[in-house]
């Protein structure tokens, strides 16, 4: 490596200097003609008036986000949107005046009938707000005075991949920065020894939809903003440990020399990704010390283990990830994203959905209570929900004890807690069929705008210029939902 550094230094001879200078001057002249604001006050492609220093547009309500994404779309009709009429009309066709010609998926477009089906599970009212919660979620029912249930979410996407991508990146197509990457870009990290954006995966016992790295990608932002995936194996983060035979001092020397080489490369070509690589190597080195302690859940007190349940000591479970999410957030990770797969109940919903609820209910409620008892809930925004909802009619054959529901983008439910959200309320309302929104609709763009606002960011001012176009998480839409704010 020393020889390579010496070679790079000696490579700058007279001919190389004038050749590079000539090309550079020509590029500068051409760039100034094609992009008039190339040499304005902005730096590179960045057009943002809050640098990655943690400064915000206005006083934030929340400092961090924990997003428990229920991948596959849990049915709102078996969770938080109680519709007794569906039981009374079970087996009758969904009125055409309610469906209003909405597009269907390929899975139900060939059905001759759309028989309504009520929930197999009972609902009760809980808390001072009287929020209806299904019997499948007894622990979440106990924290209704801490959460805000939004029953009026809606999206355009009717299939999993575009809907999931839309919820995570603000666009139905790929290669856009994910929400966590935007947070990292706009606010940076609170802890220089940990990533600003972390990702945790778990798999339930239901029919699963896949998750993929484009959901936590940095897109066109620097790669330092990509989500760091934690695994459930022996090494929580792959490739950060020292190779066999290399001690800490040798590792430090190697990184110093590699950094010197990379800085020379950056001086040659000006590629910001080279600097991003340097930062990633350094972060990986620092994480060698911070990550093992954080991911060791065995040292948690018995009271916490009882709160989250015994599954929290089984790596890779939702409960373990929920507890780890609290620890990461408490340590200063800006955005922690959990994905729990298995919510795609197109059939056998009465048997499958209880398994998914059992996997997630206790730990979801425990996370909120844990944050509250630590005095962290007010500054941590907690989110629970999927990519769209489920139809009020049955997919395929219908019986009261065995049915499935197709995708329904027109209305679905999520809940939020902490971080400036008004507790103990229900926001939005659907019709008596649970099909259309009749009060306070919340679009995905509105959802993103609100999250950014709670973090102290004006969604219309968090902008990145890429290939001549100005991008933002909310694209060209979105309005802040002030009705859910404390």
C-alpha positions as CSV (number, residue, x, y, z in Angstrom):
1,X,0.0,0.0,0.0
2,X,2.9,2.4,0.7
3,X,4.3,1.7,-2.8
4,X,0.8,2.5,-4.3
5,X,0.6,5.8,-2.4
6,X,4.1,6.8,-3.5
7,X,3.3,5.8,-7.1
8,X,0.1,8.0,-7.0
9,X,2.1,11.0,-5.7
10,X,4.8,10.7,-8.4
11,X,2.2,10.3,-11.1
12,X,1.5,14.0,-11.1
13,X,4.0,15.1,-13.8
14,X,4.0,18.1,-16.1
15,X,2.0,16.4,-18.9
16,X,-0.5,14.9,-16.5
17,X,-1.0,18.3,-14.8
18,X,-1.7,20.3,-18.0
19,X,-3.8,17.4,-19.5
20,X,-6.1,17.3,-16.4
21,X,-6.2,21.1,-16.2
22,X,-7.3,21.5,-19.8
23,X,-10.0,18.9,-19.4
24,X,-11.1,20.5,-16.2
25,X,-11.4,24.0,-17.7
26,X,-13.4,22.6,-20.7
27,X,-15.7,20.8,-18.3
28,X,-16.2,23.9,-16.3
29,X,-17.0,26.0,-19.3
30,X,-19.5,23.4,-20.7
31,X,-21.1,22.9,-17.2
32,X,-21.6,26.6,-16.7
33,X,-23.4,26.8,-20.1
34,X,-25.6,23.8,-19.6
35,X,-26.4,24.4,-15.8
36,X,-26.4,28.1,-15.1
37,X,-26.6,27.6,-11.3
38,X,-23.8,25.1,-11.2
39,X,-21.5,27.6,-9.4
40,X,-24.1,29.2,-7.3
41,X,-24.3,28.9,-3.5
42,X,-25.3,25.2,-3.6
43,X,-22.8,22.5,-3.1
44,X,-22.8,19.8,-5.8
45,X,-26.4,18.6,-6.3
46,X,-27.4,19.6,-2.9
47,X,-30.1,22.2,-2.5
48,X,-31.0,22.3,1.1
49,X,-30.9,25.0,3.7
50,X,-30.3,22.5,6.6
51,X,-26.9,20.8,6.2
52,X,-26.4,17.3,7.8
53,X,-25.6,18.9,11.1
54,X,-28.9,18.1,12.9
55,X,-30.3,21.6,12.4
56,X,-34.0,21.8,11.5
57,X,-36.3,24.2,9.8
58,X,-38.2,24.8,13.0
59,X,-38.4,23.3,16.5
60,X,-39.0,19.5,16.1
61,X,-41.6,17.6,18.1
62,X,-39.6,14.4,17.7
63,X,-35.9,13.5,17.5
64,X,-36.1,9.9,16.3
65,X,-38.5,7.5,14.4
66,X,-39.2,3.8,15.0
67,X,-41.3,2.5,12.1
68,X,-42.8,-1.0,12.7
69,X,-43.8,-1.8,9.1
70,X,-46.3,-4.7,8.8
71,X,-45.3,-6.0,5.4
72,X,-48.1,-7.6,3.4
73,X,-51.0,-5.3,4.6
74,X,-52.8,-6.3,7.7
75,X,-56.6,-6.1,7.4
76,X,-58.0,-3.0,9.0
77,X,-61.3,-4.8,9.3
78,X,-59.8,-7.3,11.7
79,X,-57.7,-4.8,13.6
80,X,-58.9,-1.1,14.1
81,X,-61.9,-0.4,11.8
82,X,-64.9,-2.0,13.3
83,X,-67.8,-2.5,10.9
84,X,-70.7,-4.4,12.4
85,X,-72.8,-3.9,9.2
86,X,-70.6,-6.4,7.4
87,X,-71.6,-9.2,9.7
88,X,-75.3,-8.4,9.2
89,X,-74.9,-8.4,5.4
90,X,-72.5,-11.3,5.2
91,X,-72.8,-13.1,1.9
92,X,-74.6,-10.2,0.2
93,X,-73.0,-8.5,-2.7
94,X,-71.1,-5.3,-2.3
95,X,-73.4,-2.6,-3.7
96,X,-72.1,-1.1,-7.0
97,X,-72.8,2.4,-5.6
98,X,-70.2,1.7,-2.9
99,X,-67.5,0.2,-5.1
100,X,-68.0,2.9,-7.8
101,X,-66.1,0.9,-10.4
102,X,-62.8,0.8,-8.5
103,X,-60.1,-1.1,-10.3
104,X,-59.5,-4.7,-9.0
105,X,-56.5,-6.9,-8.8
106,X,-56.1,-9.8,-11.2
107,X,-57.0,-12.1,-8.3
108,X,-60.6,-10.9,-8.0
109,X,-61.3,-9.2,-11.3
110,X,-62.8,-12.5,-12.7
111,X,-65.2,-13.0,-9.8
112,X,-68.9,-12.9,-10.7
113,X,-69.8,-11.7,-7.2
114,X,-68.3,-9.7,-4.4
115,X,-69.8,-11.2,-1.2
116,X,-69.4,-9.0,1.9
117,X,-67.7,-10.7,4.9
118,X,-67.7,-9.4,8.4
119,X,-64.8,-10.0,10.8
120,X,-64.6,-13.3,12.5
121,X,-63.2,-11.6,15.5
122,X,-65.0,-9.4,18.1
123,X,-64.2,-5.7,18.8
124,X,-64.4,-3.8,22.0
125,X,-63.9,-0.1,23.0
126,X,-60.9,0.8,25.0
127,X,-59.4,3.9,26.7
128,X,-60.9,7.3,27.4
129,X,-61.3,7.7,23.6
130,X,-63.4,4.6,23.3
131,X,-61.2,3.3,20.4
132,X,-62.4,0.1,18.9
133,X,-59.8,-2.6,18.8
134,X,-60.1,-6.2,17.7
135,X,-59.6,-9.1,20.2
136,X,-56.5,-10.1,18.1
137,X,-54.6,-7.1,19.7
138,X,-55.3,-7.2,23.5
139,X,-52.0,-5.5,24.3
140,X,-52.3,-2.7,21.8
141,X,-55.9,-2.3,23.2
142,X,-54.3,-1.4,26.6
143,X,-52.3,1.5,25.2
144,X,-55.1,3.2,23.2
145,X,-54.7,6.3,25.3
146,X,-51.1,6.6,24.1
147,X,-51.8,6.1,20.4
148,X,-53.5,7.9,17.5
149,X,-55.3,5.5,15.1
150,X,-55.6,6.9,11.6
151,X,-58.4,5.1,9.8
152,X,-58.3,7.1,6.6
153,X,-55.0,6.3,5.0
154,X,-55.2,5.8,1.2
155,X,-52.9,5.2,-1.7
156,X,-53.0,4.7,-5.5
157,X,-51.0,1.5,-5.7
158,X,-53.1,-1.7,-5.6
159,X,-50.2,-4.3,-5.8
160,X,-47.6,-5.0,-3.1
161,X,-44.4,-3.9,-4.8
162,X,-45.4,-0.4,-5.9
163,X,-47.5,0.1,-2.7
164,X,-44.7,-1.0,-0.4
165,X,-42.1,1.1,-2.4
166,X,-44.5,4.1,-2.3
167,X,-44.9,3.9,1.5
168,X,-41.1,3.7,2.0
169,X,-39.7,6.0,-0.6
170,X,-42.6,8.4,-1.7
171,X,-42.6,6.9,-5.3
172,X,-43.9,3.7,-6.8
173,X,-40.8,3.2,-8.9
174,X,-37.4,2.2,-7.6
175,X,-34.1,4.2,-7.2
176,X,-35.6,6.8,-4.9
177,X,-34.2,7.5,-1.5
178,X,-36.1,5.8,1.3
179,X,-37.6,7.8,4.2
180,X,-34.8,6.9,6.5
181,X,-32.2,8.0,3.9
182,X,-34.0,11.4,3.6
183,X,-33.9,11.7,7.4
184,X,-30.2,10.8,7.5
185,X,-29.5,13.4,4.7
186,X,-31.5,16.1,6.3
187,X,-30.6,15.6,10.0
188,X,-27.6,13.4,10.2
189,X,-26.9,11.1,13.1
190,X,-27.0,11.8,16.9
191,X,-24.3,9.2,17.5
192,X,-21.2,9.2,15.4
193,X,-20.5,5.6,16.4
194,X,-23.8,4.3,14.9
195,X,-25.6,4.7,11.6
196,X,-28.3,7.3,11.3
197,X,-30.6,4.7,9.6
198,X,-30.9,1.1,10.7
199,X,-33.0,-1.8,9.4
200,X,-34.3,-4.9,11.2
201,X,-36.1,-7.8,9.5
202,X,-38.4,-10.5,10.9
203,X,-40.6,-13.2,9.4
204,X,-44.0,-14.1,10.7
205,X,-46.1,-17.3,10.3
206,X,-48.4,-16.0,7.6
207,X,-48.2,-15.7,3.9
208,X,-45.2,-13.4,3.3
209,X,-44.3,-10.8,0.8
210,X,-40.6,-10.2,0.2
211,X,-38.6,-7.2,1.3
212,X,-35.6,-6.0,-0.6
213,X,-32.8,-3.5,-0.3
214,X,-34.5,-0.9,-2.5
215,X,-36.8,-0.2,0.4
216,X,-33.9,1.2,2.5
217,X,-31.8,2.5,-0.3
218,X,-30.0,5.8,-0.5
219,X,-31.2,6.2,-4.1
220,X,-29.4,9.1,-5.6
221,X,-28.2,10.4,-2.3
222,X,-24.7,9.6,-1.0
223,X,-24.3,6.0,0.0
224,X,-23.6,7.1,3.6
225,X,-27.4,7.6,3.9
226,X,-28.3,4.0,3.0
227,X,-30.0,1.9,5.8
228,X,-27.6,-0.4,7.6
229,X,-29.2,-3.9,7.8
230,X,-28.8,-5.7,11.1
231,X,-28.9,-9.5,10.9
232,X,-30.1,-12.1,13.5
233,X,-26.9,-14.2,13.1
234,X,-23.7,-14.3,15.1
235,X,-22.5,-11.1,13.5
236,X,-25.3,-8.4,13.7
237,X,-23.6,-6.4,11.0
238,X,-21.7,-8.3,8.4
239,X,-18.0,-7.5,7.6
240,X,-17.3,-5.0,10.4
241,X,-15.2,-7.4,12.4
242,X,-11.4,-7.6,11.9
243,X,-10.2,-10.4,9.7
244,X,-8.4,-13.3,11.4
245,X,-4.9,-12.5,12.2
246,X,-5.4,-8.7,12.2
247,X,-5.4,-6.9,15.5
248,X,-7.0,-3.5,16.2
249,X,-3.8,-1.5,15.7
250,X,-3.1,-3.2,12.3
251,X,-6.7,-2.5,11.3
252,X,-6.3,1.2,12.2
253,X,-3.0,1.5,10.2
254,X,-4.7,-0.2,7.2
255,X,-7.7,2.2,7.3
256,X,-5.4,5.2,7.6
257,X,-3.4,4.2,4.5
258,X,-6.6,3.3,2.6
259,X,-8.1,6.7,3.5
260,X,-4.9,8.4,2.2
261,X,-5.3,6.5,-1.1
262,X,-9.0,7.3,-1.3
263,X,-8.4,11.0,-0.7
264,X,-5.9,11.0,-3.6
265,X,-8.5,9.4,-5.8
266,X,-11.0,12.1,-4.8
267,X,-8.5,14.8,-5.6
268,X,-8.1,13.2,-9.1
269,X,-11.8,12.8,-10.0
270,X,-13.9,14.7,-7.4
271,X,-16.4,11.8,-7.0
272,X,-18.3,12.4,-3.7
273,X,-18.8,8.6,-3.5
274,X,-15.1,8.3,-2.7
275,X,-15.6,10.5,0.4
276,X,-18.7,8.5,1.2
277,X,-16.6,5.3,1.2
278,X,-14.1,6.8,3.5
279,X,-16.9,7.7,6.0
280,X,-18.3,4.2,5.7
281,X,-15.0,2.5,6.5
282,X,-14.6,4.8,9.5
283,X,-18.1,4.2,10.7
284,X,-17.6,0.4,10.4
285,X,-14.5,0.7,12.5
286,X,-16.3,2.6,15.3
287,X,-19.3,0.2,15.2
288,X,-16.9,-2.6,16.1
289,X,-17.1,-1.3,19.7
290,X,-20.6,0.1,19.9
291,X,-22.7,-2.6,18.1
292,X,-21.9,-5.7,20.2
293,X,-22.9,-4.1,23.4
294,X,-26.1,-2.7,21.9
295,X,-27.2,-6.0,20.3
296,X,-26.6,-8.0,23.5
297,X,-30.2,-8.3,24.8
298,X,-29.3,-10.8,27.5
299,X,-28.3,-8.0,29.9
300,X,-31.8,-6.5,29.9
301,X,-33.5,-6.7,33.3
302,X,-36.2,-9.3,33.9
303,X,-38.9,-6.6,34.0
304,X,-38.1,-5.7,30.4
305,X,-38.0,-9.3,29.3
306,X,-41.5,-9.8,30.9
307,X,-42.7,-6.7,29.1
308,X,-41.7,-7.7,25.6
309,X,-42.2,-11.4,26.2
310,X,-39.8,-14.4,26.1
311,X,-39.5,-14.1,22.3
312,X,-37.4,-11.0,22.7
313,X,-34.5,-13.3,23.6
314,X,-34.8,-15.1,20.3
315,X,-32.8,-13.3,17.6
316,X,-34.7,-12.5,14.5
317,X,-38.1,-12.4,16.1
318,X,-40.3,-9.3,15.9
319,X,-40.1,-9.0,19.7
320,X,-36.3,-9.1,19.7
321,X,-36.2,-6.5,16.9
322,X,-38.7,-4.2,18.8
323,X,-36.4,-4.3,21.9
324,X,-33.3,-3.7,19.8
325,X,-35.1,-0.8,18.1
326,X,-35.6,0.8,21.5
327,X,-31.9,0.3,22.3
328,X,-30.8,1.7,19.0
329,X,-33.1,4.7,19.2
330,X,-32.1,5.4,22.8
331,X,-28.4,5.3,21.6
332,X,-29.1,8.0,19.0
333,X,-30.0,6.2,15.8
334,X,-32.2,8.7,13.9
335,X,-34.5,6.2,12.0
336,X,-35.1,2.6,12.9
337,X,-37.1,0.6,10.4
338,X,-38.6,-2.8,11.3
339,X,-40.1,-5.0,8.6
340,X,-42.3,-7.9,9.7
341,X,-43.4,-10.2,6.9
342,X,-46.5,-12.4,6.7
343,X,-49.6,-10.3,6.6
344,X,-50.8,-11.2,3.1
345,X,-54.1,-13.1,3.9
346,X,-55.8,-13.7,0.6
347,X,-57.3,-16.9,2.2
348,X,-57.6,-18.6,5.5
349,X,-57.5,-15.2,7.3
350,X,-59.2,-16.4,10.5
351,X,-56.4,-18.9,11.0
352,X,-53.4,-17.0,9.7
353,X,-54.0,-13.5,11.0
354,X,-54.1,-14.5,14.7
355,X,-50.6,-15.9,14.3
356,X,-49.3,-12.6,12.9
357,X,-51.1,-10.7,15.7
358,X,-49.6,-12.9,18.3
359,X,-46.1,-12.3,17.0
360,X,-46.4,-8.5,17.0
361,X,-49.1,-7.4,19.5
362,X,-47.3,-7.7,22.8
363,X,-43.9,-6.3,21.6
364,X,-45.6,-3.4,19.7
365,X,-47.3,-2.3,22.9
366,X,-44.2,-3.0,25.0
367,X,-42.1,-0.7,22.8
368,X,-44.5,2.2,23.5
369,X,-44.7,1.5,27.2
370,X,-40.9,1.0,27.4
371,X,-40.2,4.4,25.7
372,X,-42.7,6.1,28.0
373,X,-41.3,4.7,31.2
374,X,-37.8,5.9,30.1
375,X,-39.1,9.4,29.3
376,X,-38.3,8.9,25.6
377,X,-41.8,8.6,24.1
378,X,-42.3,12.4,23.7
379,X,-39.2,12.6,21.6
380,X,-39.6,9.3,19.7
381,X,-42.2,8.9,16.9
382,X,-43.5,5.4,16.7
383,X,-45.4,4.1,13.7
384,X,-47.3,0.8,13.0
385,X,-49.0,-0.2,9.8
386,X,-48.7,-1.7,6.3
387,X,-48.8,-0.6,2.6
388,X,-52.6,-0.7,2.0
389,X,-55.8,-2.3,3.4
390,X,-58.0,-5.2,2.7
391,X,-61.4,-5.5,0.9
392,X,-64.7,-5.8,2.7
393,X,-65.7,-8.5,0.3
394,X,-64.4,-12.1,0.2
395,X,-61.7,-13.3,-2.3
396,X,-62.8,-16.6,-3.6
397,X,-65.1,-18.9,-1.7
398,X,-66.8,-17.5,1.4
399,X,-67.6,-19.1,4.7
400,X,-67.8,-17.2,8.0
401,X,-64.9,-19.3,9.4
402,X,-62.7,-19.4,6.3
403,X,-62.3,-16.4,4.1
404,X,-59.7,-14.1,2.6
405,X,-59.5,-10.5,1.6
406,X,-57.9,-8.9,-1.5
407,X,-55.9,-5.6,-1.7
408,X,-57.7,-2.4,-0.9
409,X,-55.8,0.9,-1.4
410,X,-58.8,3.2,-1.0
411,X,-58.9,3.1,2.9
412,X,-56.8,1.5,5.6
413,X,-55.6,2.0,9.1
414,X,-52.3,2.6,10.8
415,X,-51.4,4.0,14.3
416,X,-48.8,6.4,15.6
417,X,-47.6,7.3,19.0
418,X,-45.3,9.8,20.8
419,X,-43.1,12.4,19.0
420,X,-45.7,15.2,19.0
421,X,-48.7,13.0,18.0
422,X,-51.9,13.6,19.9
423,X,-52.5,10.6,22.1
424,X,-55.8,8.7,22.6
425,X,-57.6,9.8,19.4
426,X,-59.0,8.3,16.3
427,X,-58.5,10.4,13.1
428,X,-60.5,9.9,9.9
429,X,-63.5,7.8,9.2
430,X,-64.7,5.3,6.6
431,X,-68.3,4.6,5.5
432,X,-70.4,1.8,7.2
433,X,-69.0,-0.7,4.7
434,X,-65.4,0.2,5.5
435,X,-64.8,0.8,1.8
436,X,-64.6,4.6,1.2
437,X,-63.2,7.4,3.3
438,X,-65.9,9.9,4.4
439,X,-63.8,12.1,6.8
440,X,-60.3,13.5,6.9
441,X,-58.4,11.5,4.2
442,X,-54.7,11.0,4.6
443,X,-52.7,10.3,1.5
444,X,-49.2,8.7,1.6
445,X,-47.7,12.0,0.6
446,X,-49.5,13.7,3.6
447,X,-48.2,10.9,5.8
448,X,-44.6,11.6,4.8
449,X,-45.1,15.4,5.0
450,X,-46.4,15.0,8.6
451,X,-43.5,12.8,9.7
452,X,-41.0,15.2,8.4
453,X,-42.8,18.1,10.0
454,X,-42.8,16.3,13.4
455,X,-39.0,16.0,12.9
456,X,-38.7,19.7,12.3
457,X,-38.4,19.5,8.5
458,X,-40.5,21.4,6.0
459,X,-41.1,18.8,3.4
460,X,-41.2,21.4,0.6
461,X,-37.7,22.5,1.5
462,X,-35.9,19.2,1.9
463,X,-34.8,19.0,-1.7
464,X,-32.1,17.2,-3.7
465,X,-31.3,18.1,-7.3
466,X,-30.5,15.1,-9.4
467,X,-30.1,14.9,-13.2
468,X,-31.6,18.4,-13.6
469,X,-34.7,17.7,-11.5
470,X,-35.5,18.7,-7.9
471,X,-36.6,15.8,-5.8
472,X,-38.2,15.5,-2.4
473,X,-39.7,12.7,-0.4
474,X,-43.3,14.1,-1.0
475,X,-42.5,14.8,-4.7
476,X,-45.0,17.5,-5.8
477,X,-47.8,16.8,-3.3
478,X,-48.4,16.3,0.4
479,X,-49.8,18.4,3.2
480,X,-49.2,18.2,6.9
481,X,-52.0,16.5,8.9
482,X,-52.3,19.0,11.7
483,X,-55.3,17.3,13.2
484,X,-53.2,14.5,14.7
485,X,-50.6,16.8,16.3
486,X,-50.5,17.4,20.1
